[in-house]
């Protein structure tokens, strides 16, 4: 089998992967037949999921809200870190406004967010 052709095959392979995960762990040698089978099936599943269950790039709003949560920041605290007023941060977080290029650069560097996400490209 060179690829998963349909959802039924996908489900069967996922069930087999679950079985293998009970057997294979970090201590299992890479040369073990179960370890090899798990690696091969995992690659097949990854290729199938890339086509049939693609994951979209997160939006700037989603990433900023996640960073706020991770860092325990309020909008006011985020605004202070970015040197912006809180109403501008509120507009960005609600999708009403886009950051300027200078603000986008600051967001990217302060919160370690890839420029492609900040700029929406």
Residue pairs with C-beta under 8 A, 6 or more apart in sequence:
1 9
1 44
3 44
3 47
3 48
4 10
4 13
4 44
4 45
4 47
4 48
7 52
10 45
10 48
10 52
13 41
13 44
13 45
14 45
16 37
16 41
17 38
17 41
17 42
17 45
20 34
20 37
20 38
20 41
21 38
23 34
24 32
24 34
24 35
24 38
28 34
28 35
29 35
30 36
57 116
57 117
58 66
58 117
59 117
59 120
60 92
60 99
60 107
60 113
60 117
60 118
60 120
61 92
61 93
61 94
61 95
63 111
63 113
63 117
64 78
64 92
64 93
64 107
64 111
64 113
65 93
67 73
67 111
67 113
68 74
68 75
68 78
73 81
75 86
75 89
75 90
75 93
76 86
78 89
79 85
79 86
79 88
79 89
81 110
82 89
82 103
82 106
82 107
82 110
83 106
84 103
88 97
88 103
91 97
92 98
92 99
92 103
98 120
99 107
99 118
104 115
104 118
104 119
105 115
105 118
107 113
107 118
108 114
108 115
108 118
